[in-house]
């Protein structure tokens, strides 16, 4: 009888062992990938997110003065879709490892070519493409899960924030897009189907020659006489040129066509614009 019991127990344990091999459990430091549209392309960020779990982080779990993978598991990676400046340093389009060297009063940010590295294993300073220093900011609250995010996203500039425990580190990423867009505008306006509206919009948003933008808005209206969004752009340009009477008349025209198209959003936008002219 005992032999039978032992045999059954052994069979059960063997069966359990086979099943256990297929058990999937959550990662203690989950991976996150963020793709942020930026400039004329995008930035992609992949990193792992450990939790504090009651530990002392900076100066203990993450030692001061040593290269850190900036997260957990594999080193953090940044991919730039076009040439950018990171911390004011020119960086070519491509994928890089983001390392950091935390200290109490100053951090070093490092971009490195060691894509095959596991964490900091294999790190070589000669593969650095950018290295600069930033000041950490003390937070009035605790961030439990290590977090990286893009903030203050503008057409050609954004900040990458690193947050954990009660520390925030931020550094800028910028791109030179003005020359590229101006070149596109010059080429586009030399073809039959001229993108006058897009050209006028860029000139208005970028604070360039408003009189030229106004002329292009008029030409765009000639192409599409009931385009309420073009009239609204023209009204904004006129307002910026301090032509309040012209801006009001154009905004009223935009309202007329927006109502005809049943677009309440543009009706409201134009009403706000007219109210601001007083």
N, C-alpha and C positions, 0 to 999 in steps of 0.2 A: 504493500500500500504506500509506504514512504517513497519507494522508487517512483511510483506513479505520480505522487504529488510533486516530487522534485522535477520530474520530466515535464509535467504540465506547467509548473512555475518557470522552468527554463524556456519553454516554448513561448509563454506569455512575455517574458522579459526580452526574448529575441525579437518577438513581434513588435514590442514597444520600441525597441532600439531602432528598428527599420523605419517605423513611423516618425520617430523623433528626428531622424536625419532630414525629413522634409519639412520641419517646423520653420515657419518664417516669423520673425519677431521684428518690432520697430527698431530702427537705428537709434542709438542713444544720441547721436549728433546728426540730425537730418540734413540733407543736401538741398540747397535752393539755387535755382537759376533764374536770373532776372535779365530780360532784354528790354533796354530802354532806347526808344527812338531818340536820336541825337544828331544835330547838325544835318548833314545830307545822307546819313546812314544810321548806325546804331552802335550801342555799347552792350556787350553781354558779360554778365558777372555770374560765376559759379563758385559757391563756397559752402562749407559745412557749418552747422549751427549748434555748438555745445551749450549746455545750461550751467548756471552757477552751482546749483545743488548745494548751497550752504558753504561753498569753498571761498577762500581768499583768492582773488583772480590775479590782478597785476602786482608784480613783486613776489608772487608765490607760485601759483599754478602756471602763470605766464611770467617767467623771470624778467627782471629789468636787464637791459643791455645785451640781450641775446636775440638772434634772428628767430622770428615767430612765423608760422605758416599762415597766420591771420585767420584763425578758425580751428577746425579739427580735421582729422583724416588727411585727404589729399590737399595740397596747397591750393589756395584761392587763385582762380584764373580770371583775367580780364581780356576781352577781345574788343578791339577798336576797328570799326568798319572803314575808317579813313585816318589820315595823319592827324594827330592831336598834340596838344601840349598838356602834360600832366605835372602839376606843381610848377608850371612855367618852363618845363623841359620838353623839347621836341621829341615826340615818339612816333615812329612809323606805324601804319596800319598793321594789325596782326594780333596774335595772342601772346600774353605774357603771364608769368606768375607774380602775384602780389605778395611780397613779404613785408613785414614791419619789424622794427626794433623798438619796443616800448621802453620808456624811461619815465620816471616820476614827473619830470617837468618838460620833457621833449620826446617826441617820437621821430624815428626815421622811416620814411616810406621808400620802398624799393620795388622797382619793376625789373624782372629778371627773365632771361630766355630759357631757364631750365624746366621745360615743360614735362620732361620725363621724371623729374624729382618726385619722391614721395615725401610730402611735408618739406622739412629742411634737409633731408638726406640727399646728398648730391649737390647742394647749393655751392656755387662758385661765384665769387665777387666779380670775376672777369666777364661773367655773363650778364651783369647788371646793365640795363639801358637807361635807367633813371634812378636817382637817389637824392632825396631832399628831406628837410626837417619841418615838422609842424608842432604846434603847441596843443596838448590835450586840454579839453574843457571838462571841468567837474560838473556832473549833472545833479540836480536836486532830487532825483528819483533813481530807482534801480531798474536796469534792463536785465531781466533774468536770462533771456535767450540771446546769444550773440547775434547781432543784426548788422547788415550792411544795406544801404539804400541810396538811391539817387535823389537829391533834393535841389531846390532852386533851379529847376530845369528851364533853361532859356534856349533860344534858337541855336546859339553857338557857345554856350557855357553851362556847366552843371557842377554840383559838388557831390563827391562821394563821401558818405558818412559811415563811420565805423563806431558802433555803440555796443558796450557791454559793461555790466555792473553799473558803476556811476561815472563812466568815462565816455566822452565823445571825442573822436578825432575826425577832422574833415580836411579834404584837400580838393582843389579845383581841377576840372578837365575842361579845356577849351579847344575850339576848332576855328580855323580861318575859312569862313564860307563866303564872305562878301565878294571876293574876287571871282570865285567860281560862279556865283549867281549872276554877277554883272556880266560875265562872259556868256552865260546862257541867255540872258536877256538880249544882249547884242546880236547873238546868232538867231534867236527866235524871232526878233523883229525884222529880220532880213528875209523871211519866208512869206509865202502868200497868206497863210492863216496865222495872223499875228496875235500873240497872247497879251493883248493890251491890259486886260484886267489883272492878270498875274503880275505884270511889270509894275502897274500902278500900285497894287497892293504892297509889293515889296518896298518900293520907294517910300510909300507912306509909313509902313511899319519900321523901316530902317532910318527914317528921318532924313532922307535924301532930298533931291530937288523936287519940291512940292508942285511947282508950276509944271514941270515935266510930267509928274504923276497926274495932275489935273488934265493935261492934254491927252494922256493915254486913257484916262477914265472916259473922256468925251468920245474918243475913238471906239472904246469898248461898247459904249451905249449905241453908237452907230451900227455896231455889229449885232446888237441885241437890244432893241428899243424898249422892251418891257422888263428888262432884267433889274428887278427892284434892289438886288444886292449890289449891283454896280452903282445905281443911284445913291445908295447908302454910303458906299465908299467915297463917291464924289462929294457928298455932303460933308463927310468927315474931313476930307482934304480942304474943302472950302472953309470949314470952321477953323482948321489949323492955320489957314492963311488969313484968318480974321475977317473973312467975307461972310458975316452973319446972315445978311439978307439972302445971299446966294445959297448958303447952306440950308436955310429954312425952306426956301423954294424947292430945292432939290430933295430934301427930306420929305416934304409933302408929296412930291411926285413918287418917291419910293413907297410911301404909305399907300398911295392910290393903287399902284401895281401890286403891292404886297397883299392888299385886301382882295384884289381881283384874283390873286393866286391862293387866297385863303391861308396866308402865312402870317399868323399872329405874332410870331417871334420878331419878325422884321418890323411889323407895325410898332411893337413895343420899343424896339431899338431906336427907331426914328423919333418916336415921341420923347424918349429920354434925351436924344440929341437936341431936339428943338428946345426942350426945357432948359438944357445947359447953355443955350445961346443967350438967355436973358441976362 
